[in-house]
Amino acid sequence: MITTSYDPDTDAVYVRFGPKGTTVAETRELEPGILLDMDEIGHLVGIEVLNVQSRTKLSAGSENAK
């Protein structure tokens, strides 16, 4: 199961792969502001993208944002 969440306070999106509560053993920085969460055997369990609004051309008033 893939789930996503957005935190407007931190302007971050998190994409979770698998069940909520999976233990993150390591976080790797793919590039500045893009973090990969890995479990204890190295499988990708989540991706966090920081500063989302500065990374996209969509705005709250955009037709594509609906």
PDB file of N, H, CA, C and O in Angstrom:
ATOM      1  N   MET A   1       0.841  -1.173   0.000  1.00  0.00           N
ATOM      2  CA  MET A   1       0.000   0.000   0.000  1.00  0.00           C
ATOM      3  C   MET A   1       0.890   1.240   0.000  1.00  0.00           C
ATOM      4  O   MET A   1       1.872   1.314   0.738  1.00  0.00           O
ATOM      5  N   ILE A   2       0.537   2.199  -0.826  1.00  0.00           N
ATOM      6  H   ILE A   2      -0.261   2.140  -1.425  1.00  0.00           H
ATOM      7  CA  ILE A   2       1.253   3.469  -0.888  1.00  0.00           C
ATOM      8  C   ILE A   2       0.327   4.561  -0.375  1.00  0.00           C
ATOM      9  O   ILE A   2      -0.806   4.691  -0.837  1.00  0.00           O
ATOM     10  N   THR A   3       0.813   5.346   0.583  1.00  0.00           N
ATOM     11  H   THR A   3       1.734   5.240   0.958  1.00  0.00           H
ATOM     12  CA  THR A   3       0.038   6.467   1.104  1.00  0.00           C
ATOM     13  C   THR A   3       0.897   7.725   1.049  1.00  0.00           C
ATOM     14  O   THR A   3       2.125   7.662   1.094  1.00  0.00           O
ATOM     15  N   THR A   4       0.230   8.859   0.952  1.00  0.00           N
ATOM     16  H   THR A   4      -0.768   8.911   0.915  1.00  0.00           H
ATOM     17  CA  THR A   4       0.944  10.129   0.939  1.00  0.00           C
ATOM     18  C   THR A   4       0.344  11.060   1.981  1.00  0.00           C
ATOM     19  O   THR A   4      -0.834  10.956   2.323  1.00  0.00           O
ATOM     20  N   SER A   5       1.163  11.959   2.472  1.00  0.00           N
ATOM     21  H   SER A   5       2.120  12.043   2.194  1.00  0.00           H
ATOM     22  CA  SER A   5       0.671  12.982   3.390  1.00  0.00           C
ATOM     23  C   SER A   5       1.438  14.269   3.122  1.00  0.00           C
ATOM     24  O   SER A   5       2.584  14.254   2.672  1.00  0.00           O
ATOM     25  N   TYR A   6       0.776  15.376   3.409  1.00  0.00           N
ATOM     26  H   TYR A   6      -0.155  15.389   3.774  1.00  0.00           H
ATOM     27  CA  TYR A   6       1.387  16.694   3.237  1.00  0.00           C
ATOM     28  C   TYR A   6       1.257  17.459   4.534  1.00  0.00           C
ATOM     29  O   TYR A   6       0.175  17.520   5.117  1.00  0.00           O
ATOM     30  N   ASP A   7       2.352  18.046   4.992  1.00  0.00           N
ATOM     31  H   ASP A   7       3.232  17.997   4.518  1.00  0.00           H
ATOM     32  CA  ASP A   7       2.356  18.868   6.195  1.00  0.00           C
ATOM     33  C   ASP A   7       2.582  20.319   5.779  1.00  0.00           C
ATOM     34  O   ASP A   7       3.702  20.695   5.433  1.00  0.00           O
ATOM     35  N   PRO A   8       1.525  21.141   5.809  1.00  0.00           N
ATOM     36  CA  PRO A   8       1.680  22.532   5.378  1.00  0.00           C
ATOM     37  C   PRO A   8       2.585  23.355   6.300  1.00  0.00           C
ATOM     38  O   PRO A   8       3.167  24.347   5.860  1.00  0.00           O
ATOM     39  N   ASP A   9       2.709  22.964   7.554  1.00  0.00           N
ATOM     40  H   ASP A   9       2.236  22.158   7.911  1.00  0.00           H
ATOM     41  CA  ASP A   9       3.575  23.703   8.481  1.00  0.00           C
ATOM     42  C   ASP A   9       5.048  23.593   8.096  1.00  0.00           C
ATOM     43  O   ASP A   9       5.812  24.546   8.252  1.00  0.00           O
ATOM     44  N   THR A  10       5.439  22.426   7.594  1.00  0.00           N
ATOM     45  H   THR A  10       4.818  21.652   7.467  1.00  0.00           H
ATOM     46  CA  THR A  10       6.833  22.220   7.192  1.00  0.00           C
ATOM     47  C   THR A  10       7.003  22.187   5.679  1.00  0.00           C
ATOM     48  O   THR A  10       8.124  22.084   5.181  1.00  0.00           O
ATOM     49  N   ASP A  11       5.879  22.273   4.937  1.00  0.00           N
ATOM     50  H   ASP A  11       4.969  22.357   5.341  1.00  0.00           H
ATOM     51  CA  ASP A  11       5.879  22.218   3.470  1.00  0.00           C
ATOM     52  C   ASP A  11       6.606  20.965   2.989  1.00  0.00           C
ATOM     53  O   ASP A  11       7.503  21.027   2.148  1.00  0.00           O
ATOM     54  N   ALA A  12       6.191  19.825   3.548  1.00  0.00           N
ATOM     55  H   ALA A  12       5.463  19.775   4.231  1.00  0.00           H
ATOM     56  CA  ALA A  12       6.829  18.555   3.225  1.00  0.00           C
ATOM     57  C   ALA A  12       5.785  17.516   2.829  1.00  0.00           C
ATOM     58  O   ALA A  12       4.693  17.463   3.394  1.00  0.00           O
ATOM     59  N   VAL A  13       6.142  16.696   1.852  1.00  0.00           N
ATOM     60  H   VAL A  13       7.029  16.739   1.392  1.00  0.00           H
ATOM     61  CA  VAL A  13       5.318  15.563   1.434  1.00  0.00           C
ATOM     62  C   VAL A  13       6.047  14.296   1.842  1.00  0.00           C
ATOM     63  O   VAL A  13       7.266  14.190   1.700  1.00  0.00           O
ATOM     64  N   TYR A  14       5.280  13.328   2.356  1.00  0.00           N
ATOM     65  H   TYR A  14       4.290  13.414   2.472  1.00  0.00           H
ATOM     66  CA  TYR A  14       5.855  12.028   2.688  1.00  0.00           C
ATOM     67  C   TYR A  14       5.088  10.955   1.927  1.00  0.00           C
ATOM     68  O   TYR A  14       3.859  10.907   1.979  1.00  0.00           O
ATOM     69  N   VAL A  15       5.812  10.100   1.223  1.00  0.00           N
ATOM     70  H   VAL A  15       6.810  10.139   1.180  1.00  0.00           H
ATOM     71  CA  VAL A  15       5.226   8.965   0.512  1.00  0.00           C
ATOM     72  C   VAL A  15       5.684   7.715   1.246  1.00  0.00           C
ATOM     73  O   VAL A  15       6.880   7.443   1.351  1.00  0.00           O
ATOM     74  N   ARG A  16       4.707   6.952   1.756  1.00  0.00           N
ATOM     75  H   ARG A  16       3.736   7.173   1.670  1.00  0.00           H
ATOM     76  CA  ARG A  16       5.006   5.746   2.533  1.00  0.00           C
ATOM     77  C   ARG A  16       4.707   4.518   1.676  1.00  0.00           C
ATOM     78  O   ARG A  16       3.656   4.429   1.042  1.00  0.00           O
ATOM     79  N   PHE A  17       5.639   3.584   1.667  1.00  0.00           N
ATOM     80  H   PHE A  17       6.493   3.656   2.182  1.00  0.00           H
ATOM     81  CA  PHE A  17       5.468   2.317   0.963  1.00  0.00           C
ATOM     82  C   PHE A  17       5.299   1.233   2.015  1.00  0.00           C
ATOM     83  O   PHE A  17       6.236   0.932   2.755  1.00  0.00           O
ATOM     84  N   GLY A  18       4.124   0.651   2.084  1.00  0.00           N
ATOM     85  H   GLY A  18       3.363   0.896   1.482  1.00  0.00           H
ATOM     86  CA  GLY A  18       3.878  -0.378   3.080  1.00  0.00           C
ATOM     87  C   GLY A  18       3.080   0.156   4.246  1.00  0.00           C
ATOM     88  O   GLY A  18       2.611   1.293   4.219  1.00  0.00           O
ATOM     89  N   PRO A  19       2.924  -0.669   5.276  1.00  0.00           N
ATOM     90  CA  PRO A  19       2.061  -0.301   6.401  1.00  0.00           C
ATOM     91  C   PRO A  19       2.653   0.803   7.277  1.00  0.00           C
ATOM     92  O   PRO A  19       3.868   0.915   7.434  1.00  0.00           O
ATOM     93  N   LYS A  20       1.759   1.611   7.839  1.00  0.00           N
ATOM     94  H   LYS A  20       0.771   1.520   7.712  1.00  0.00           H
ATOM     95  CA  LYS A  20       2.178   2.649   8.780  1.00  0.00           C
ATOM     96  C   LYS A  20       2.802   1.974   9.997  1.00  0.00           C
ATOM     97  O   LYS A  20       2.341   0.924  10.443  1.00  0.00           O
ATOM     98  N   GLY A  21       3.838   2.581  10.518  1.00  0.00           N
ATOM     99  H   GLY A  21       4.213   3.434  10.156  1.00  0.00           H
ATOM    100  CA  GLY A  21       4.496   2.014  11.685  1.00  0.00           C
ATOM    101  C   GLY A  21       5.735   1.202  11.352  1.00  0.00           C
ATOM    102  O   GLY A  21       6.420   0.718  12.253  1.00  0.00           O
ATOM    103  N   THR A  22       6.032   1.047  10.058  1.00  0.00           N
ATOM    104  H   THR A  22       5.476   1.440   9.326  1.00  0.00           H
ATOM    105  CA  THR A  22       7.253   0.347   9.674  1.00  0.00           C
ATOM    106  C   THR A  22       8.452   1.107  10.240  1.00  0.00           C
ATOM    107  O   THR A  22       8.527   2.331  10.127  1.00  0.00           O
ATOM    108  N   THR A  23       9.367   0.394  10.833  1.00  0.00           N
ATOM    109  H   THR A  23       9.307  -0.600  10.925  1.00  0.00           H
ATOM    110  CA  THR A  23      10.525   1.014  11.464  1.00  0.00           C
ATOM    111  C   THR A  23      11.521   1.509  10.426  1.00  0.00           C
ATOM    112  O   THR A  23      11.920   0.767   9.529  1.00  0.00           O
ATOM    113  N   VAL A  24      11.913   2.754  10.556  1.00  0.00           N
ATOM    114  H   VAL A  24      11.588   3.357  11.285  1.00  0.00           H
ATOM    115  CA  VAL A  24      12.946   3.336   9.696  1.00  0.00           C
ATOM    116  C   VAL A  24      14.281   3.146  10.400  1.00  0.00           C
ATOM    117  O   VAL A  24      14.491   3.642  11.506  1.00  0.00           O
ATOM    118  N   ALA A  25      15.183   2.420   9.743  1.00  0.00           N
ATOM    119  H   ALA A  25      15.013   2.016   8.844  1.00  0.00           H
ATOM    120  CA  ALA A  25      16.494   2.153  10.330  1.00  0.00           C
ATOM    121  C   ALA A  25      17.544   3.156   9.870  1.00  0.00           C
ATOM    122  O   ALA A  25      18.531   3.400  10.565  1.00  0.00           O
ATOM    123  N   GLU A  26      17.322   3.734   8.694  1.00  0.00           N
ATOM    124  H   GLU A  26      16.521   3.536   8.130  1.00  0.00           H
ATOM    125  CA  GLU A  26      18.314   4.660   8.140  1.00  0.00           C
ATOM    126  C   GLU A  26      17.617   5.641   7.210  1.00  0.00           C
ATOM    127  O   GLU A  26      16.679   5.276   6.502  1.00  0.00           O
ATOM    128  N   THR A  27      18.073   6.874   7.214  1.00  0.00           N
ATOM    129  H   THR A  27      18.836   7.171   7.790  1.00  0.00           H
ATOM    130  CA  THR A  27      17.597   7.884   6.275  1.00  0.00           C
ATOM    131  C   THR A  27      18.782   8.335   5.436  1.00  0.00           C
ATOM    132  O   THR A  27      19.824   8.729   5.959  1.00  0.00           O
ATOM    133  N   ARG A  28      18.598   8.267   4.120  1.00  0.00           N
ATOM    134  H   ARG A  28      17.752   7.947   3.694  1.00  0.00           H
ATOM    135  CA  ARG A  28      19.650   8.682   3.193  1.00  0.00           C
ATOM    136  C   ARG A  28      19.172   9.919   2.433  1.00  0.00           C
ATOM    137  O   ARG A  28      18.009  10.005   2.042  1.00  0.00           O
ATOM    138  N   GLU A  29      20.064  10.858   2.232  1.00  0.00           N
ATOM    139  H   GLU A  29      21.009  10.788   2.550  1.00  0.00           H
ATOM    140  CA  GLU A  29      19.727  12.052   1.471  1.00  0.00           C
ATOM    141  C   GLU A  29      20.083  11.806   0.006  1.00  0.00           C
ATOM    142  O   GLU A  29      21.256  11.683  -0.346  1.00  0.00           O
ATOM    143  N   LEU A  30      19.050  11.735  -0.849  1.00  0.00           N
ATOM    144  H   LEU A  30      18.096  11.835  -0.564  1.00  0.00           H
ATOM    145  CA  LEU A  30      19.264  11.527  -2.276  1.00  0.00           C
ATOM    146  C   LEU A  30      19.862  12.780  -2.903  1.00  0.00           C
ATOM    147  O   LEU A  30      20.813  12.714  -3.682  1.00  0.00           O
ATOM    148  N   GLU A  31      19.289  13.911  -2.548  1.00  0.00           N
ATOM    149  H   GLU A  31      18.516  13.964  -1.915  1.00  0.00           H
ATOM    150  CA  GLU A  31      19.789  15.235  -2.914  1.00  0.00           C
ATOM    151  C   GLU A  31      19.223  16.187  -1.875  1.00  0.00           C
ATOM    152  O   GLU A  31      18.347  15.789  -1.108  1.00  0.00           O
ATOM    153  N   PRO A  32      19.685  17.421  -1.820  1.00  0.00           N
ATOM    154  CA  PRO A  32      19.161  18.327  -0.791  1.00  0.00           C
ATOM    155  C   PRO A  32      17.631  18.409  -0.820  1.00  0.00           C
ATOM    156  O   PRO A  32      17.031  18.748  -1.841  1.00  0.00           O
ATOM    157  N   GLY A  33      17.025  18.094   0.307  1.00  0.00           N
ATOM    158  H   GLY A  33      17.512  17.818   1.136  1.00  0.00           H
ATOM    159  CA  GLY A  33      15.578  18.168   0.441  1.00  0.00           C
ATOM    160  C   GLY A  33      14.816  16.939   0.003  1.00  0.00           C
ATOM    161  O   GLY A  33      13.586  16.937   0.052  1.00  0.00           O
ATOM    162  N   ILE A  34      15.504  15.888  -0.425  1.00  0.00           N
ATOM    163  H   ILE A  34      16.503  15.889  -0.465  1.00  0.00           H
ATOM    164  CA  ILE A  34      14.838  14.631  -0.779  1.00  0.00           C
ATOM    165  C   ILE A  34      15.499  13.520   0.025  1.00  0.00           C
ATOM    166  O   ILE A  34      16.666  13.185  -0.179  1.00  0.00           O
ATOM    167  N   LEU A  35      14.714  12.954   0.950  1.00  0.00           N
ATOM    168  H   LEU A  35      13.766  13.226   1.116  1.00  0.00           H
ATOM    169  CA  LEU A  35      15.229  11.970   1.896  1.00  0.00           C
ATOM    170  C   LEU A  35      14.581  10.614   1.665  1.00  0.00           C
ATOM    171  O   LEU A  35      13.369  10.525   1.468  1.00  0.00           O
ATOM    172  N   LEU A  36      15.387   9.563   1.688  1.00  0.00           N
ATOM    173  H   LEU A  36      16.371   9.636   1.847  1.00  0.00           H
ATOM    174  CA  LEU A  36      14.910   8.199   1.513  1.00  0.00           C
ATOM    175  C   LEU A  36      14.986   7.474   2.847  1.00  0.00           C
ATOM    176  O   LEU A  36      16.048   7.432   3.470  1.00  0.00           O
ATOM    177  N   ASP A  37      13.880   6.907   3.289  1.00  0.00           N
ATOM    178  H   ASP A  37      13.018   6.941   2.784  1.00  0.00           H
ATOM    179  CA  ASP A  37      13.853   6.122   4.521  1.00  0.00           C
ATOM    180  C   ASP A  37      13.949   4.646   4.171  1.00  0.00           C
ATOM    181  O   ASP A  37      13.201   4.141   3.335  1.00  0.00           O
ATOM    182  N   MET A  38      14.883   3.964   4.826  1.00  0.00           N
ATOM    183  H   MET A  38      15.491   4.374   5.505  1.00  0.00           H
ATOM    184  CA  MET A  38      15.135   2.548   4.574  1.00  0.00           C
ATOM    185  C   MET A  38      14.845   1.742   5.839  1.00  0.00           C
ATOM    186  O   MET A  38      15.028   2.229   6.955  1.00  0.00           O
ATOM    187  N   ASP A  39      14.385   0.489   5.647  1.00  0.00           N
ATOM    188  H   ASP A  39      14.236   0.094   4.740  1.00  0.00           H
ATOM    189  CA  ASP A  39      14.181  -0.381   6.803  1.00  0.00           C
ATOM    190  C   ASP A  39      15.493  -1.075   7.158  1.00  0.00           C
ATOM    191  O   ASP A  39      16.536  -0.778   6.575  1.00  0.00           O
ATOM    192  N   GLU A  40      15.436  -1.993   8.109  1.00  0.00           N
ATOM    193  H   GLU A  40      14.588  -2.234   8.582  1.00  0.00           H
ATOM    194  CA  GLU A  40      16.652  -2.630   8.618  1.00  0.00           C
ATOM    195  C   GLU A  40      17.358  -3.518   7.600  1.00  0.00           C
ATOM    196  O   GLU A  40      18.531  -3.843   7.784  1.00  0.00           O
ATOM    197  N   ILE A  41      16.670  -3.920   6.527  1.00  0.00           N
ATOM    198  H   ILE A  41      15.717  -3.656   6.377  1.00  0.00           H
ATOM    199  CA  ILE A  41      17.341  -4.734   5.505  1.00  0.00           C
ATOM    200  C   ILE A  41      17.582  -3.953   4.211  1.00  0.00           C
ATOM    201  O   ILE A  41      17.922  -4.534   3.180  1.00  0.00           O
ATOM    202  N   GLY A  42      17.403  -2.634   4.275  1.00  0.00           N
ATOM    203  H   GLY A  42      17.126  -2.162   5.113  1.00  0.00           H
ATOM    204  CA  GLY A  42      17.738  -1.784   3.146  1.00  0.00           C
ATOM    205  C   GLY A  42      16.639  -1.537   2.139  1.00  0.00           C
ATOM    206  O   GLY A  42      16.888  -0.964   1.078  1.00  0.00           O
ATOM    207  N   HIS A  43      15.416  -1.963   2.458  1.00  0.00           N
ATOM    208  H   HIS A  43      15.215  -2.428   3.320  1.00  0.00           H
ATOM    209  CA  HIS A  43      14.293  -1.701   1.557  1.00  0.00           C
ATOM    210  C   HIS A  43      13.767  -0.286   1.761  1.00  0.00           C
ATOM    211  O   HIS A  43      13.713   0.215   2.885  1.00  0.00           O
ATOM    212  N   LEU A  44      13.383   0.343   0.668  1.00  0.00           N
ATOM    213  H   LEU A  44      13.427  -0.064  -0.244  1.00  0.00           H
ATOM    214  CA  LEU A  44      12.809   1.683   0.720  1.00  0.00           C
ATOM    215  C   LEU A  44      11.424   1.620   1.347  1.00  0.00           C
ATOM    216  O   LEU A  44      10.558   0.886   0.870  1.00  0.00           O
ATOM    217  N   VAL A  45      11.211   2.386   2.413  1.00  0.00           N
ATOM    218  H   VAL A  45      11.914   2.982   2.800  1.00  0.00           H
ATOM    219  CA  VAL A  45       9.902   2.404   3.080  1.00  0.00           C
ATOM    220  C   VAL A  45       9.228   3.766   2.998  1.00  0.00           C
ATOM    221  O   VAL A  45       8.038   3.885   3.292  1.00  0.00           O
ATOM    222  N   GLY A  46       9.983   4.808   2.598  1.00  0.00           N
ATOM    223  H   GLY A  46      10.949   4.711   2.359  1.00  0.00           H
ATOM    224  CA  GLY A  46       9.369   6.122   2.485  1.00  0.00           C
ATOM    225  C   GLY A  46      10.291   7.130   1.832  1.00  0.00           C
ATOM    226  O   GLY A  46      11.514   6.993   1.840  1.00  0.00           O
ATOM    227  N   ILE A  47       9.656   8.159   1.260  1.00  0.00           N
ATOM    228  H   ILE A  47       8.662   8.270   1.253  1.00  0.00           H
ATOM    229  CA  ILE A  47      10.383   9.271   0.656  1.00  0.00           C
ATOM    230  C   ILE A  47       9.797  10.557   1.210  1.00  0.00           C
ATOM    231  O   ILE A  47       8.580  10.743   1.205  1.00  0.00           O
ATOM    232  N   GLU A  48      10.654  11.440   1.687  1.00  0.00           N
ATOM    233  H   GLU A  48      11.643  11.289   1.692  1.00  0.00           H
ATOM    234  CA  GLU A  48      10.208  12.747   2.156  1.00  0.00           C
ATOM    235  C   GLU A  48      10.787  13.817   1.240  1.00  0.00           C
ATOM    236  O   GLU A  48      11.986  13.841   0.964  1.00  0.00           O
ATOM    237  N   VAL A  49       9.909  14.702   0.775  1.00  0.00           N
ATOM    238  H   VAL A  49       8.934  14.683   0.999  1.00  0.00           H
ATOM    239  CA  VAL A  49      10.324  15.814  -0.073  1.00  0.00           C
ATOM    240  C   VAL A  49      10.047  17.097   0.698  1.00  0.00           C
ATOM    241  O   VAL A  49       8.904  17.381   1.058  1.00  0.00           O
ATOM    242  N   LEU A  50      11.094  17.867   0.948  1.00  0.00           N
ATOM    243  H   LEU A  50      12.023  17.637   0.656  1.00  0.00           H
ATOM    244  CA  LEU A  50      10.986  19.121   1.689  1.00  0.00           C
ATOM    245  C   LEU A  50      10.849  20.298   0.724  1.00  0.00           C
ATOM    246  O   LEU A  50      11.262  20.217  -0.433  1.00  0.00           O
ATOM    247  N   ASN A  51      10.267  21.382   1.212  1.00  0.00           N
ATOM    248  H   ASN A  51       9.931  21.448   2.151  1.00  0.00           H
ATOM    249  CA  ASN A  51      10.103  22.604   0.411  1.00  0.00           C
ATOM    250  C   ASN A  51       9.365  22.330  -0.896  1.00  0.00           C
ATOM    251  O   ASN A  51       9.809  22.730  -1.972  1.00  0.00           O
ATOM    252  N   VAL A  52       8.242  21.647  -0.783  1.00  0.00           N
ATOM    253  H   VAL A  52       7.882  21.322   0.091  1.00  0.00           H
ATOM    254  CA  VAL A  52       7.482  21.208  -1.951  1.00  0.00           C
ATOM    255  C   VAL A  52       7.043  22.380  -2.823  1.00  0.00           C
ATOM    256  O   VAL A  52       7.146  22.309  -4.048  1.00  0.00           O
ATOM    257  N   GLN A  53       6.564  23.440  -2.219  1.00  0.00           N
ATOM    258  H   GLN A  53       6.481  23.498  -1.224  1.00  0.00           H
ATOM    259  CA  GLN A  53       6.038  24.547  -3.015  1.00  0.00           C
ATOM    260  C   GLN A  53       7.106  25.197  -3.881  1.00  0.00           C
ATOM    261  O   GLN A  53       6.795  25.715  -4.953  1.00  0.00           O
ATOM    262  N   SER A  54       8.348  25.181  -3.442  1.00  0.00           N
ATOM    263  H   SER A  54       8.601  24.760  -2.571  1.00  0.00           H
ATOM    264  CA  SER A  54       9.413  25.760  -4.260  1.00  0.00           C
ATOM    265  C   SER A  54       9.878  24.797  -5.352  1.00  0.00           C
ATOM    266  O   SER A  54      10.631  25.193  -6.242  1.00  0.00           O
ATOM    267  N   ARG A  55       9.439  23.539  -5.294  1.00  0.00           N
ATOM    268  H   ARG A  55       8.828  23.218  -4.571  1.00  0.00           H
ATOM    269  CA  ARG A  55       9.842  22.530  -6.275  1.00  0.00           C
ATOM    270  C   ARG A  55       8.808  22.326  -7.378  1.00  0.00           C
ATOM    271  O   ARG A  55       9.068  21.608  -8.344  1.00  0.00           O
ATOM    272  N   THR A  56       7.649  22.946  -7.247  1.00  0.00           N
ATOM    273  H   THR A  56       7.437  23.529  -6.462  1.00  0.00           H
ATOM    274  CA  THR A  56       6.583  22.724  -8.214  1.00  0.00           C
ATOM    275  C   THR A  56       6.083  24.054  -8.751  1.00  0.00           C
ATOM    276  O   THR A  56       6.203  25.088  -8.094  1.00  0.00           O
ATOM    277  N   LYS A  57       5.532  24.016  -9.931  1.00  0.00           N
ATOM    278  H   LYS A  57       5.434  23.176 -10.465  1.00  0.00           H
ATOM    279  CA  LYS A  57       4.987  25.221 -10.547  1.00  0.00           C
ATOM    280  C   LYS A  57       3.522  25.414 -10.191  1.00  0.00           C
ATOM    281  O   LYS A  57       2.931  26.437 -10.539  1.00  0.00           O
ATOM    282  N   LEU A  58       2.926  24.443  -9.500  1.00  0.00           N
ATOM    283  H   LEU A  58       3.406  23.613  -9.217  1.00  0.00           H
ATOM    284  CA  LEU A  58       1.525  24.552  -9.114  1.00  0.00           C
ATOM    285  C   LEU A  58       1.379  25.503  -7.941  1.00  0.00           C
ATOM    286  O   LEU A  58       2.253  25.574  -7.077  1.00  0.00           O
ATOM    287  N   SER A  59       0.301  26.215  -7.912  1.00  0.00           N
ATOM    288  H   SER A  59      -0.410  26.157  -8.613  1.00  0.00           H
ATOM    289  CA  SER A  59      -0.013  27.065  -6.768  1.00  0.00           C
ATOM    290  C   SER A  59      -1.414  26.721  -6.300  1.00  0.00           C
ATOM    291  O   SER A  59      -2.151  26.037  -7.010  1.00  0.00           O
ATOM    292  N   ALA A  60      -1.789  27.177  -5.135  1.00  0.00           N
ATOM    293  H   ALA A  60      -1.190  27.732  -4.559  1.00  0.00           H
ATOM    294  CA  ALA A  60      -3.095  26.847  -4.573  1.00  0.00           C
ATOM    295  C   ALA A  60      -4.230  27.297  -5.483  1.00  0.00           C
ATOM    296  O   ALA A  60      -5.282  26.658  -5.495  1.00  0.00           O
ATOM    297  N   GLY A  61      -4.058  28.358  -6.234  1.00  0.00           N
ATOM    298  H   GLY A  61      -3.203  28.877  -6.224  1.00  0.00           H
ATOM    299  CA  GLY A  61      -5.099  28.851  -7.123  1.00  0.00           C
ATOM    300  C   GLY A  61      -5.058  28.247  -8.512  1.00  0.00           C
ATOM    301  O   GLY A  61      -5.891  28.582  -9.354  1.00  0.00           O
ATOM    302  N   SER A  62      -4.114  27.373  -8.767  1.00  0.00           N
ATOM    303  H   SER A  62      -3.436  27.102  -8.083  1.00  0.00           H
ATOM    304  CA  SER A  62      -3.954  26.770 -10.081  1.00  0.00           C
ATOM    305  C   SER A  62      -5.055  25.762 -10.362  1.00  0.00           C
ATOM    306  O   SER A  62      -5.510  25.062  -9.457  1.00  0.00           O
ATOM    307  N   GLU A  63      -5.476  25.690 -11.600  1.00  0.00           N
ATOM    308  H   GLU A  63      -5.106  26.259 -12.335  1.00  0.00           H
ATOM    309  CA  GLU A  63      -6.475  24.695 -12.011  1.00  0.00           C
ATOM    310  C   GLU A  63      -5.946  23.284 -11.775  1.00  0.00           C
ATOM    311  O   GLU A  63      -6.722  22.389 -11.437  1.00  0.00           O
ATOM    312  N   ASN A  64      -4.640  23.066 -11.946  1.00  0.00           N
ATOM    313  H   ASN A  64      -4.010  23.793 -12.221  1.00  0.00           H
ATOM    314  CA  ASN A  64      -4.052  21.743 -11.777  1.00  0.00           C
ATOM    315  C   ASN A  64      -3.948  21.319 -10.321  1.00  0.00           C
ATOM    316  O   ASN A  64      -3.726  20.142 -10.040  1.00  0.00           O
ATOM    317  N   ALA A  65      -4.099  22.236  -9.408  1.00  0.00           N
ATOM    318  H   ALA A  65      -4.279  23.192  -9.637  1.00  0.00           H
ATOM    319  CA  ALA A  65      -3.951  21.920  -7.984  1.00  0.00           C
ATOM    320  C   ALA A  65      -5.230  21.364  -7.387  1.00  0.00           C
ATOM    321  O   ALA A  65      -5.228  20.935  -6.233  1.00  0.00           O
ATOM    322  N   LYS A  66      -6.316  21.359  -8.136  1.00  0.00           N
ATOM    323  H   LYS A  66      -6.318  21.708  -9.073  1.00  0.00           H
ATOM    324  CA  LYS A  66      -7.607  20.896  -7.602  1.00  0.00           C
ATOM    325  C   LYS A  66      -7.712  19.399  -7.590  1.00  0.00           C
ATOM    326  O   LYS A  66      -8.734  18.856  -7.171  1.00  0.00           O
TER     327      LYS A  66
END
